[in-house]
Amino acid sequence: MKRREIIKGLGLLPLGGTFLGSILPGQSLLAAPSRVPKRNLLKELGIRSFINAAGTYTTMTASLMHDEVVDAIEYSSKEFCMLNEVQDKVGEKIAQMVHAEGAMVTAGAFSALTLGMAGILTGTDQQKIKRLPHRLEEAGIKSEVLLQKGHFDGYEQALYNTGVTIISVETADDVERAVNEKTASMHFLNCNAMEGKIMHEQWLQLAKKHNLPATIDIAADVPPVSNLWKYNDMGFSFVALSGGKAIRGPQSTGVLMGKKNIIEAARLNDSPNGVTIGRGMKVNKEEMLGMYAALDSYINQDHDKEWKMWEDNIGYINDAVKNIKGVTTEISVPPIANHTPKLRIAWDKNIIRTTRENLGDKLRTGNPSIEVISWGDEDNSISLTVFMLKKGEEKIVARRIKEELSVASS
Ligand SMILES: *Cc1c(COP(=O)(O)O)cnc(C)c1O
């Protein structure tokens, strides 16, 4: 994924494009709109909403919350609670759901990584908690984390935020050589598992051998739903998950789950505690309860039915465009992250005279506005997913892409 390109591309978007009036929270694929807002702020402020055929990209606001989540937020927003009590009770429930000893709601998977790392470094020692992220070694805090060379993708910045240094390793021998008295943990980036030479089980064995915590980032790796507990069952010391991607919790949430002592220590490093690196990662009670409601409904939904709907919808769009002269299509499912059907539409530039950017712009500025994956290495293809579409939007997406490809070929 080329995040920088996405950000660059989105910076150029025209403001105040087509307003669909249909991106209100509480609408889901399954339910009819249940709320009529008193004010339509998107319209008032001229904020473009769009059909999201790209996916759970942070800059595109990632996902829409189900009614259950909005209900949890709305209801709890009208009551006071003790923030730590909400986190205690929500964490306990989530821990049970994901087979972990402990869990907490964080401000995204990124904060989960920072706080989990902080918990490993400090334990419950208040002096160490205050010290992060400076001069760890002077304070007797371990300061090195091992990460496989193929697992560097930028998100390790979340670990650097605690003050650690990351040591790149490739082989088991490298691990043996790298471990020393400063080593705090061994981190694993699940979506890059195939880019490394050491897979989960061996990583865990190596960590166990050296009595180190093994930690894992699975931020975007649900579905399948079983990944929620798979890595806890395997024995990772902490697991970081995004709440606002396919699980459709509040976009700003994530979950840190894992060993009881790490979660306890991570919470000491977090808001509402004042002198901590986590104080700026505040999560409010509405988000905590919203995250819990999202997980609860995600775990209990009919995943086979949802998968079938995705296949039908991607098939519908594929059927609409695959026979256009010069077009070739391909349906695939990424094996780990964003594991959901994806359609690639490519064209012969001698027959269809448009580029990826141009087609992306036409779809974006058309009516209704549509976002697809219009970045990447190839100039003559776009890709799309259907898991963030609302009911019926697959028809609009199919029609618009067909129209634009037809115009470009005549
Ligand atoms: C999205 C993502 C994150 C960050 O998740 P947030 O919930 O946005 O903080 C971290 N790691 C990976 C691999 C991701 O895909």
The ligand as a MOL file (V3000), in Angstrom:
LIG
                    3D

  0  0  0     0  0            999 V3000
M  V30 BEGIN CTAB
M  V30 COUNTS 15 15 0 0 0
M  V30 BEGIN ATOM
M  V30 1 C -4.0360 0.7020 9.7410 0
M  V30 2 C -2.8230 0.0880 10.3280 0
M  V30 3 C -2.2710 0.5620 11.5390 0
M  V30 4 C -2.8160 1.7660 12.2600 0
M  V30 5 O -4.1030 1.5170 12.6920 0
M  V30 6 P -4.9960 2.7110 13.2830 0
M  V30 7 O -6.1630 2.0020 13.8770 0
M  V30 8 O -5.3430 3.6100 12.1440 0
M  V30 9 O -4.1860 3.4060 14.3080 0
M  V30 10 C -1.1710 -0.0810 12.0650 0
M  V30 11 N -0.6180 -1.1270 11.4300 0
M  V30 12 C -1.0960 -1.6040 10.2570 0
M  V30 13 C -0.4380 -2.7670 9.6040 0
M  V30 14 C -2.2190 -1.0070 9.6680 0
M  V30 15 O -2.7150 -1.4730 8.5130 0
M  V30 END ATOM
M  V30 BEGIN BOND
M  V30 1 1 1 2
M  V30 2 1 2 3
M  V30 3 2 2 14
M  V30 4 1 3 4
M  V30 5 2 3 10
M  V30 6 1 4 5
M  V30 7 1 5 6
M  V30 8 2 6 7
M  V30 9 1 6 8
M  V30 10 1 6 9
M  V30 11 1 10 11
M  V30 12 2 11 12
M  V30 13 1 12 13
M  V30 14 1 12 14
M  V30 15 1 14 15
M  V30 END BOND
M  V30 END CTAB
M  END
